[in-house]
Amino acid sequence: MLILGEIHTGLLRHSTPVTTGLARDLLDLVAGEAVRVSERPISCAWSPDLTTGVDCTIAGTSGRAVGTVRHRAVLTAGCVVQASAYTTVERAAEVRRLPWSHYISRPGQVELLAKTPPATLAEAFLTTERGPGALDLGGICARTIERVQASPRLDRRVPLRVPRTRFRWAAMPGERRVHLLVDEGDLRTLRLTLPELPAARIADLCADVARHDWLLSSLIEVIDASALGVRTREETLPRLAPAIDTLLHLWMPAARLDDEMAAVWESLERRPGFTRHWATLVSRIRDQLSVGTVEALSATAGVRV
């Protein structure tokens, strides 16, 4: 058994965080099905699950994969938008294609008409760019996120410009191991082995990791663009202000995960140390604000004297 997934994360094309009501409208992607909303510990809205049928190859094998992919959109704090897609890959019982009714009755599963080992498929999926006719979870994510971003109710005035990230993951059964690779570009890959593979809960875990990776990457991008330590504080602080208003309060890893999935986060906290890195960056920004405030007060006091 093998689960493959991909998540795209970015900033909603709107000048301010949207209200819960607007979030519901943006994520109303399936007629007649409700958008799920939670306000604590941080506001989050989930679209209903969608399914897309696939009949394709998978990187690493020439055999056909037939079935369906689950995907949805998620909006966190009214400003961070994600699209996630995943599917469980299982070897087909029969080496022939069955009627579509068979596959539709198994949402979020594809059957592989080949005997390729799961580890081979996982490695190829994570490291190989998509060829023609191959399983393209990233394409499904891109279309899903654009359905949300294309809403005429968004004003297209983003508070800061940061790139979207792609987070590709694969999970297999085995002793728990976690390996995250952050490439130089926009792609991250996560390899998971877990004793059990509850697909929906693992997808939630990966979306949580992807969101926090995007937050960390975005803050690094903003700090680099501000030339902190190179430009004067008068030049730097206005460049940091949008990130302070938009990003700094969103760091809540594993806030909605059960204990089993939260334990995977503990591995990521040890290496590469997400929260340590985040805290260092936030402290650097706050130190700049503190020194800037002291300098401003000192200058004002000097003028009065």
Summary of the structure (lengths in Angstrom):
residues: 305
radius of gyration: 21.7
end to end distance: 75.2
largest distance: 88.7
contacts: 974
relative contact order: 0.15
helix: 40%
strand: 27%
